[in-house]
Each structure stands twice: as C-alpha cells, then as structure tokens.
C-alpha cells in the first residue's frame, strides 16, 4: 500500500495482502488488472481503521489519500456537491490520474471529496462509504453500516453487526512478539484494558477512571493476574491520571502518544488472555471481540450517564426524579474504606455533574430525530446477547466466543460490484444515479497536492 504524503509522488501502488483471506470469487477480476483503490483517510481513528481494514482485506492495490480541511469546511461540506472547497489543497494529497476504480471513505468531511473524484475521473469510479453517510444513500454504490446508525434497508446498504477493523491473528502475533520480553515478569493471566473517551451522552471522566481501576483490580485479583492498560487519543488526561494512579495490580500502563511507533495497542490485544474495553467505542469493542478472547464491557457512566441501564434515555416511567447522584451508597462506603475520592460523591447536586455536550446529546437522543444521533447501546446489546461479551462485574464471558464474520461479508459485497463488468470496461450504467455527477474531464483535472 502506498501512503501518498508527497506532492512529488507519481501515484505508484502496491498490492496489499488480504487480511482475512479470500471472501469468494473475484468474478472478472484478473491478476493483471486488479481494481485500483483509493482510501480517503480522516481525523478519526475508528473511521480510518475501518477504511484501512476493508482495503487490506480486499487485497487490491491501495493508495492512501490524506487531507487538511479548512476552518470553514462545515459551511461548504453539505450533503450534496462534488468539490474540494473544504480542503487545503497545498497541504493535502494530490487527486489526479491515474484515477481509481474504487474509492472507500468514512466520515462527513470526505463525502464531497469522494464525489469530486468520481466527477473528475476518466473512468467509472465506484464509491463505498463506511458508517453513516450524510448524502442520500443512492449516491453510493455501497454503504457498509452498523446498527447504531439505524439506517433503512436498501439494496445498496449492507447492515453488518459490528464495524470493520484491522485485527487479524497474524497482526496480533507479530505485535505481541515484539512485547513478549517486556511482559515476561508479569503473572498470568494478562488482562488488557482499552480505554476510550467521552462519547455522545456518555462522559468518561475522572470518576469513571477511578471506578475502572477498582473493577479491573478486582478482576485481576480474582484470577491472580496482571493488567496491560492503554489509553487512546480521546482519553482525557484527568481520566488517565485517575485510572493509572488507581491500579494496584502488577501492570504495564501506556499513555497514548500521537504517531508513536511503539504504541502497544495490537501487542496488548495479542498478549491478553482477557480484555476489558470501555463501551464508549464501538470500534474498540469490536477489536476486542475480534481477538477471540473473553471480553468485558465497562460502563463509563452511572444513573443518567449509564449505558447498561438508562431508563431516562428510553423514556421509561420508572426514572427516579432525584437521580442526580448516580453513585450508589455502597461505592461511597468503599471510597471511605480505601481512602479514594470520587467526583460523583462530592460537589453540589445538579446540572454541573455532566458534561454539557453529553447532556445535550442525551436530550437529542430522547427527543430529537434519529438522524442526528447514534445509539451504541444497540451494538452493546448485540455483543452481550450473542455471548461475545459481558458487562464488567456481571460474571464472566464465554471462553470460546463465536467469531465475527462482518469483514468477510463486506469483502464479498465489494467484490460483487466488479463481477458484472470487467474492470477494464466498467459501464457507467452500473453506477447509481447522482445529480452531482458530470462527464469525465479527462486527464488529471483539478488536483490537490501534499498531505496533512
């Protein structure tokens, strides 16, 4: 795979190895003319993981495209149009011939860029969007989505159970080997903690970090094991400090750093005998379950911020009017006994207990249109009901969970897009109707050079 960071690059590509093996016949695909794939990268790790994971699993030539967006991109990146008005072109990857056969994107910012590529290309270009697109569904050849977005059933929409990802046994084994000596002194089993951050109506604050440390310690003590904890780009410093200072078990603690080549995320997943993952991230829950290890979901909130049981979000009649203090008294007693503090047991009652954004998001989930929110509890329930995970503190999960099949299903659907017509003679009639599409301009068209 070619990362396209340099304006002087010529657009050479390399064939990426399939991450999960073949997902079925490639139809008219031939070794001499495999489809060229452009991966539109964004600023969210979860989105990029899905785009990269699908590209790698296809096993076709890949080129990454990176973009820097203008401060006013929200004003111009409407759910229609095919343009680069929201892109800082001199700092972004070039968009020029040789044009791709397939574009894979995720995230709102990349939608007009994908449409721009199809408009300018001198060949038919198929567009795939992963997640929830803001443009009309018929704009895309294929939308690969998951339950939290609650998209309708349409012929070009693939409803997967969980997000796509880059977790493969080969990748985990290689990463684990690099860290094996560094964890050799720790008693087994090794329990990985994957910590996320604030997400929609669910804040992951200092109190959450303290509680996660306590519950992880209990699990490690029960099995006589150790902890491998890693935070993420979204983890607040105060949450990380509370989590790391609260862990008493033998451990290795990693604080996330941007572009760190020694990031142990895959290594910890590969080494772990059990995995605790904060349930704010659908991608991290999926990556944890993809290991085939027992997985525990950690509820980052309580009361009105709870994921596991939140009658207020569901509009149920059993909501306690005086539920401003979500912390049961047994936790306050535990805190006094251990000498630990908890932000939820101190301070005035009322609105300031929750982050403003989380409060607004909760109100929108309950009262606003579904299109504006996502409900990650749907995926949490799916993982619990399928016995791939349990809530931390609710016993132990299945030791041999059923493997996830979403990547194989996605790869098969993408390959079907190229089975009707040979790649060298893709017919425009096979593409969905799009009012923004214009006749191909030929040559290189407009270009965006450089990268983020």
C-alpha positions as CSV (number, residue, x, y, z in Angstrom):
1,X,0.0,0.0,0.0
2,X,1.2,3.5,-0.9
3,X,0.9,6.3,1.6
4,X,0.6,9.4,-0.6
5,X,2.3,12.0,1.5
6,X,4.5,13.8,-1.0
7,X,3.3,16.2,-3.8
8,X,6.1,14.8,-6.0
9,X,4.9,11.2,-5.7
10,X,3.8,9.6,-9.0
11,X,0.9,7.6,-7.7
12,X,2.6,4.2,-7.7
13,X,0.7,1.5,-5.9
14,X,1.4,-1.9,-4.3
15,X,-0.8,-4.8,-3.7
16,X,-1.9,-5.1,0.0
17,X,-2.1,-8.6,1.4
18,X,-5.7,-9.8,2.2
19,X,-6.2,-9.5,5.9
20,X,-8.8,-12.3,6.2
21,X,-8.2,-14.4,3.1
22,X,-10.5,-14.7,0.1
23,X,-14.1,-14.0,0.6
24,X,-15.3,-15.6,-2.6
25,X,-14.6,-15.4,-6.3
26,X,-13.5,-12.1,-7.7
27,X,-15.6,-12.5,-10.8
28,X,-14.0,-10.8,-13.7
29,X,-11.0,-9.6,-11.6
30,X,-7.7,-10.7,-13.0
31,X,-4.2,-10.7,-11.7
32,X,-3.1,-8.3,-14.5
33,X,-5.9,-5.8,-13.8
34,X,-6.9,-5.6,-10.2
35,X,-9.0,-2.6,-9.3
36,X,-7.1,0.4,-8.1
37,X,-8.4,1.6,-4.7
38,X,-8.1,5.0,-3.1
39,X,-8.6,5.1,0.7
40,X,-9.7,8.5,1.9
41,X,-8.3,9.0,5.4
42,X,-9.9,11.2,8.0
43,X,-9.2,12.5,11.5
44,X,-10.9,9.8,13.5
45,X,-9.0,6.6,14.4
46,X,-12.1,4.5,14.3
47,X,-13.1,5.6,10.8
48,X,-9.5,5.1,9.5
49,X,-9.3,1.7,11.0
50,X,-12.5,0.6,9.0
51,X,-11.3,2.1,5.7
52,X,-7.8,0.5,6.1
53,X,-9.2,-2.8,7.3
54,X,-11.5,-3.1,4.3
55,X,-8.8,-2.1,1.9
56,X,-6.3,-4.5,3.3
57,X,-8.8,-7.4,3.3
58,X,-9.6,-6.8,-0.4
59,X,-6.0,-7.5,-1.4
60,X,-6.1,-4.9,-4.3
61,X,-3.6,-2.1,-5.0
62,X,-4.2,0.7,-2.4
63,X,-3.3,4.3,-2.2
64,X,-4.0,6.4,0.9
65,X,-5.1,10.0,0.5
66,X,-4.7,12.4,3.4
67,X,-6.4,15.8,3.7
68,X,-6.2,19.0,5.7
69,X,-9.5,20.8,6.0
70,X,-10.3,24.5,6.2
71,X,-11.7,26.0,9.3
72,X,-15.0,26.7,7.4
73,X,-15.4,23.2,6.0
74,X,-18.7,22.7,7.8
75,X,-20.2,25.6,5.9
76,X,-19.3,24.1,2.5
77,X,-19.4,20.4,3.0
78,X,-23.1,20.0,2.6
79,X,-24.7,16.5,1.9
80,X,-24.5,17.3,-1.8
81,X,-22.0,18.7,-4.2
82,X,-18.7,17.3,-5.6
83,X,-15.9,19.7,-4.8
84,X,-12.8,20.4,-2.7
85,X,-14.0,23.7,-1.2
86,X,-13.3,22.4,2.3
87,X,-9.8,21.2,1.6
88,X,-6.5,23.0,1.9
89,X,-5.1,21.7,-1.4
90,X,-1.5,22.6,-1.0
91,X,-1.3,20.5,2.2
92,X,-3.4,17.6,1.0
93,X,-2.8,14.6,-1.2
94,X,-3.0,15.0,-5.0
95,X,-6.1,13.9,-6.7
96,X,-5.1,13.2,-10.3
97,X,-4.6,10.4,-12.8
98,X,-4.2,7.5,-12.7
99,X,-7.7,7.6,-11.3
100,X,-9.0,4.8,-9.1
101,X,-11.7,2.2,-9.9
102,X,-12.9,2.3,-6.3
103,X,-13.0,4.9,-3.5
104,X,-13.5,3.9,0.1
105,X,-14.4,6.7,2.5
106,X,-15.8,7.3,6.0
107,X,-16.8,10.4,7.8
108,X,-18.7,13.5,6.8
109,X,-15.6,15.5,5.6
110,X,-14.6,13.1,3.0
111,X,-18.0,12.7,1.3
112,X,-17.7,15.7,-1.2
113,X,-14.1,14.6,-1.9
114,X,-15.3,11.1,-3.0
115,X,-17.9,12.7,-5.3
116,X,-15.3,15.0,-6.7
117,X,-13.1,12.1,-7.6
118,X,-15.9,10.3,-9.5
119,X,-16.8,13.5,-11.3
120,X,-13.3,14.2,-12.5
121,X,-12.1,10.7,-13.2
122,X,-11.6,9.5,-16.8
123,X,-13.2,6.1,-15.9
124,X,-16.2,4.9,-14.0
125,X,-15.4,5.0,-10.2
126,X,-17.4,3.1,-7.6
127,X,-17.9,4.8,-4.3
128,X,-18.2,2.9,-0.9
129,X,-18.9,4.7,2.3
130,X,-18.4,3.1,5.7
131,X,-20.6,4.1,8.6
132,X,-23.3,6.7,8.2
133,X,-23.3,9.0,5.1
134,X,-25.0,12.3,5.2
135,X,-25.6,12.3,1.5
136,X,-28.6,10.4,0.0
137,X,-28.0,6.7,0.1
138,X,-28.4,6.4,-3.7
139,X,-25.3,8.5,-4.1
140,X,-23.2,5.5,-3.1
141,X,-22.6,2.2,-4.8
142,X,-22.4,0.6,-1.4
143,X,-22.9,1.8,2.2
144,X,-21.5,-0.6,4.8
145,X,-23.1,0.4,8.1
146,X,-23.7,-0.9,11.6
147,X,-26.8,-0.9,13.9
148,X,-26.1,2.2,16.0
149,X,-26.8,4.4,12.9
150,X,-30.3,2.9,12.3
151,X,-30.2,3.3,8.5
152,X,-33.0,1.9,6.4
153,X,-32.9,-1.3,4.4
154,X,-31.9,-0.6,0.9
155,X,-30.3,-2.7,-1.9
156,X,-27.1,-0.8,-1.7
157,X,-26.8,-0.9,2.1
158,X,-25.0,-3.7,3.9
159,X,-26.1,-4.0,7.5
160,X,-23.2,-5.5,9.5
161,X,-23.3,-6.3,13.2
162,X,-20.1,-4.6,14.1
163,X,-17.6,-2.2,12.4
164,X,-14.8,-3.3,10.2
165,X,-11.3,-3.4,11.7
166,X,-7.7,-4.3,11.2
167,X,-7.4,-7.1,13.9
168,X,-6.1,-10.3,12.4
169,X,-4.3,-13.1,14.2
170,X,-1.2,-12.5,12.1
171,X,-1.0,-8.8,13.1
172,X,-1.6,-9.6,16.7
173,X,1.0,-12.3,16.8
174,X,3.7,-10.1,15.3
175,X,2.9,-7.2,17.6
176,X,2.8,-9.5,20.7
177,X,6.2,-11.0,19.9
178,X,7.8,-7.5,20.0
179,X,6.5,-7.0,23.5
180,X,6.8,-10.5,24.9
181,X,10.0,-10.0,26.9
182,X,8.7,-6.7,28.3
183,X,5.7,-8.5,29.9
184,X,7.6,-11.7,30.9
185,X,7.8,-10.7,34.6
186,X,4.1,-10.2,34.9
187,X,1.9,-13.0,36.4
188,X,-0.7,-14.6,34.0
189,X,-3.4,-14.2,33.0
190,X,-2.7,-10.9,31.3
191,X,-5.8,-8.6,31.3
192,X,-5.8,-5.8,28.7
193,X,-7.6,-2.5,29.4
194,X,-8.6,-0.5,26.3
195,X,-9.7,3.0,27.5
196,X,-11.6,5.3,25.2
197,X,-13.1,8.7,26.0
198,X,-16.2,10.9,26.1
199,X,-18.8,9.7,23.5
200,X,-22.1,11.3,22.9
201,X,-24.2,11.1,26.1
202,X,-21.6,9.1,27.9
203,X,-18.8,11.1,29.6
204,X,-15.6,9.2,30.6
205,X,-14.3,11.4,33.4
206,X,-12.1,11.2,36.4
207,X,-14.7,9.3,38.4
208,X,-15.0,6.8,35.6
209,X,-11.3,6.3,35.6
210,X,-11.2,5.6,39.3
211,X,-14.1,3.1,39.1
212,X,-12.5,1.3,36.2
213,X,-9.3,0.9,38.2
214,X,-11.2,-0.6,41.1
215,X,-13.1,-3.0,38.9
216,X,-10.1,-4.1,36.9
217,X,-8.1,-4.7,40.1
218,X,-10.9,-6.9,41.3
219,X,-10.8,-9.0,38.2
220,X,-7.0,-9.3,38.2
221,X,-7.1,-10.3,41.9
222,X,-9.8,-12.9,41.2
223,X,-7.5,-14.6,38.6
224,X,-4.2,-13.7,40.2
225,X,-3.1,-11.9,37.0
226,X,-1.8,-8.6,35.7
227,X,-3.0,-5.6,33.8
228,X,-1.9,-4.2,30.4
229,X,-3.6,-0.8,30.1
230,X,-3.6,1.6,27.2
231,X,-5.5,4.8,26.7
232,X,-6.5,6.4,23.3
233,X,-6.5,9.8,21.7
234,X,-9.9,10.6,23.2
235,X,-8.9,9.8,26.8
236,X,-8.9,12.9,29.0
237,X,-5.7,13.5,31.0
238,X,-7.7,13.6,34.2
239,X,-9.2,10.2,33.4
240,X,-5.9,8.7,32.5
241,X,-4.4,10.0,35.8
242,X,-7.2,8.6,37.8
243,X,-7.1,5.2,36.1
244,X,-3.3,4.8,36.3
245,X,-2.9,6.0,39.8
246,X,-5.8,3.8,40.9
247,X,-4.5,0.5,39.6
248,X,-2.8,-1.6,42.3
249,X,-2.2,-4.8,40.4
250,X,1.0,-5.7,38.7
251,X,0.8,-3.8,35.4
252,X,2.2,-2.0,32.4
253,X,0.5,1.3,31.7
254,X,0.7,3.1,28.4
255,X,-0.4,6.7,27.9
256,X,-1.4,7.3,24.3
257,X,1.1,9.4,22.2
258,X,0.4,10.7,18.7
259,X,2.3,8.8,16.0
260,X,4.1,6.7,18.5
261,X,5.8,3.7,16.6
262,X,5.9,1.8,19.8
263,X,2.1,2.1,20.5
264,X,1.3,-1.3,22.1
265,X,-2.4,-1.5,21.2
266,X,-2.1,-4.5,18.9
267,X,0.5,-6.0,21.2
268,X,-1.7,-5.8,24.2
269,X,-4.5,-7.4,22.3
270,X,-2.3,-10.2,21.1
271,X,-0.8,-10.9,24.6
272,X,-4.1,-10.6,26.5
273,X,-5.8,-13.6,28.0
274,X,-8.8,-11.4,28.8
275,X,-9.9,-7.9,27.6
276,X,-11.7,-5.1,29.4
277,X,-12.8,-2.4,26.9
278,X,-14.7,0.8,27.7
279,X,-18.1,0.6,26.0
280,X,-18.0,4.1,24.6
281,X,-16.2,3.0,21.4
282,X,-18.0,0.6,19.0
283,X,-14.7,0.1,17.1
284,X,-12.7,-0.8,20.2
285,X,-15.4,-3.2,21.4
286,X,-15.3,-4.9,18.0
287,X,-11.5,-5.1,18.0
288,X,-11.6,-6.6,21.5
289,X,-14.1,-9.3,20.4
290,X,-12.1,-10.0,17.2
291,X,-9.3,-11.4,19.3
292,X,-11.4,-14.4,20.3
293,X,-10.6,-13.7,24.0
294,X,-13.2,-13.3,26.8
295,X,-14.3,-9.6,26.7
296,X,-15.7,-7.4,29.5
297,X,-17.5,-4.1,28.6
298,X,-17.0,-1.3,31.1
299,X,-19.9,1.1,31.6
300,X,-18.3,4.5,31.8
301,X,-21.3,6.1,33.4
302,X,-23.9,5.6,36.1
303,X,-27.5,6.8,36.5
304,X,-28.4,9.2,33.7
305,X,-25.0,8.6,32.1
306,X,-25.2,4.8,32.2
307,X,-25.0,2.7,29.1
308,X,-26.1,-0.6,30.7
309,X,-29.4,0.6,32.2
310,X,-30.7,4.0,31.4
311,X,-34.5,4.4,31.7
312,X,-34.2,8.1,31.2
313,X,-32.8,7.7,27.6
314,X,-35.5,5.1,26.9
315,X,-38.3,7.4,28.2
316,X,-39.4,4.8,30.7
317,X,-41.7,5.7,33.6
318,X,-39.5,4.3,36.3
319,X,-37.0,7.2,36.1
320,X,-36.1,8.4,39.5
321,X,-36.8,12.2,39.6
322,X,-34.0,12.6,42.1
323,X,-31.3,10.7,40.2
324,X,-28.8,13.5,40.1
325,X,-26.4,11.4,42.2
326,X,-25.8,8.3,40.1
327,X,-23.3,6.7,42.6
328,X,-24.9,4.2,44.9
329,X,-24.1,4.5,48.6
330,X,-22.1,1.2,48.6
331,X,-19.4,3.0,46.4
332,X,-19.2,5.9,48.8
333,X,-18.7,3.4,51.6
334,X,-16.0,1.7,49.6
335,X,-14.3,5.0,48.9
336,X,-14.1,5.8,52.6
337,X,-12.7,2.4,53.3
338,X,-9.9,2.7,50.7
339,X,-9.2,6.4,51.1
340,X,-10.1,7.1,47.4
341,X,-12.1,10.1,46.3
342,X,-14.8,10.1,43.7
343,X,-16.0,13.2,41.9
344,X,-19.6,11.9,41.9
345,X,-19.8,11.8,45.7
346,X,-18.7,15.4,46.1
347,X,-19.8,18.8,44.9
348,X,-23.3,20.3,44.5
349,X,-26.1,18.3,43.0
350,X,-27.4,19.3,39.7
351,X,-26.6,20.0,36.1
352,X,-22.9,20.6,36.5
353,X,-22.3,16.9,37.2
354,X,-22.4,16.1,33.5
355,X,-20.6,17.5,30.6
356,X,-22.7,20.0,28.6
357,X,-22.2,18.1,25.3
358,X,-23.3,14.9,26.9
359,X,-26.4,16.5,28.4
360,X,-27.4,17.9,25.0
361,X,-26.7,14.6,23.2
362,X,-28.9,12.7,25.7
363,X,-31.7,15.2,25.2
364,X,-31.3,14.8,21.4
365,X,-31.3,11.0,21.6
366,X,-34.6,11.1,23.5
367,X,-36.4,13.9,21.8
368,X,-34.7,14.7,18.5
369,X,-34.6,12.9,15.1
370,X,-32.7,9.7,15.0
371,X,-30.7,11.0,12.0
372,X,-28.7,13.3,14.3
373,X,-27.6,10.7,16.8
374,X,-26.3,7.2,17.1
375,X,-27.3,4.6,19.7
376,X,-24.2,2.5,20.6
377,X,-26.3,0.5,23.1
378,X,-27.7,-1.4,20.2
379,X,-24.2,-2.9,19.4
380,X,-23.5,-3.4,23.1
381,X,-26.7,-5.4,23.5
382,X,-25.8,-7.4,20.3
383,X,-22.4,-8.4,21.8
384,X,-24.0,-9.3,25.1
385,X,-26.9,-11.3,23.6
386,X,-24.5,-13.2,21.3
387,X,-22.4,-14.1,24.3
388,X,-19.3,-12.4,22.8
389,X,-19.0,-10.1,25.9
390,X,-20.4,-9.4,29.3
391,X,-20.6,-6.2,31.4
392,X,-17.7,-5.9,33.8
393,X,-19.0,-7.1,37.1
394,X,-21.7,-9.4,35.7
395,X,-19.8,-12.6,35.8
396,X,-17.5,-14.0,33.0
397,X,-18.0,-14.2,29.3
398,X,-17.9,-17.2,27.0
399,X,-14.4,-18.7,26.8
400,X,-14.9,-19.6,23.2
401,X,-17.0,-16.8,21.6
402,X,-18.4,-17.1,18.1
403,X,-16.1,-15.3,15.6
404,X,-17.2,-12.1,13.9
405,X,-18.0,-12.5,10.2
406,X,-18.6,-8.9,9.2
407,X,-15.3,-8.4,7.3
408,X,-15.8,-11.4,5.1
409,X,-19.4,-10.3,4.3
410,X,-18.2,-6.8,3.4
411,X,-15.4,-8.1,1.2
412,X,-17.8,-10.3,-0.7
413,X,-20.2,-7.4,-1.3
414,X,-17.4,-5.2,-2.6
415,X,-16.2,-7.8,-5.0
416,X,-19.7,-8.3,-6.3
417,X,-19.5,-4.7,-7.6
418,X,-16.9,-5.8,-10.0
419,X,-18.4,-9.1,-11.1
420,X,-20.9,-7.7,-13.6
421,X,-18.4,-5.9,-15.9
422,X,-14.7,-6.3,-16.4
423,X,-12.7,-3.7,-14.5
424,X,-11.2,-2.5,-17.8
425,X,-14.7,-1.9,-19.2
426,X,-16.8,-0.8,-16.3
427,X,-20.1,0.5,-17.6
428,X,-21.5,3.8,-16.3
429,X,-24.9,2.3,-16.3
430,X,-23.8,0.1,-13.4
431,X,-23.3,3.2,-11.2
432,X,-26.1,4.7,-9.1
433,X,-27.7,7.9,-10.3
434,X,-26.1,11.0,-8.8
435,X,-27.2,14.5,-9.7
436,X,-23.7,15.8,-8.9
437,X,-22.0,13.6,-11.5
438,X,-20.7,15.3,-14.6
439,X,-19.0,13.9,-17.7
440,X,-15.4,12.9,-17.0
441,X,-13.0,15.8,-17.6
442,X,-10.2,13.5,-18.8
443,X,-6.5,13.9,-17.9
444,X,-5.7,14.9,-14.4
445,X,-8.5,17.5,-13.8
446,X,-8.1,19.7,-10.7
447,X,-5.6,18.4,-8.2
448,X,-4.9,18.7,-4.5
449,X,-1.3,18.3,-3.6
450,X,0.7,17.4,-0.5
451,X,-0.8,15.9,2.7
452,X,-1.8,16.6,6.2
